[in-house]
Amino acid sequence: MVVTTTPSVEGRKIESYLGVVAGEAIVGANIFKDLFAGIRDIVGGRSAAYENELRKAREIALQELADNAKALGANAVVGVDLDYEVIGSGGSMLMVSASGTAVKVSA
């Protein structure tokens, strides 16, 4: 499955548009646990713990997007957009959403 942020797949013709597809992932952030565990991770303003959680959430959202496209008979998703939102009281959860257009491209 080709998943791309571009509006087309280089060297391949879009044969049909199958619809908009999306995938979401929500991860919780236990503020106290993360605060103490993250103290040793923070170097130069970066936290490896949070970066790993973001990476996992993004991978889950993109996999769900690809699975939904495959269910429509697509072999590619074009125009993919990733969004990140903090949700929940006190910003205790992070949502990553991916959306794009499922298409059938030539071989």
Buried (B, 14 or more C-beta within 10 A) or exposed (E): BBBBEEEBBEEBEBEEEBEBBBBBBBBEBEEEEBEEEBEEBEEEEEBEBBEEBBEEBBEBBBBBBBEBBBEBEBBBBBBBEBEEEEEEEEEEBBBBBBBBBBBBBEE
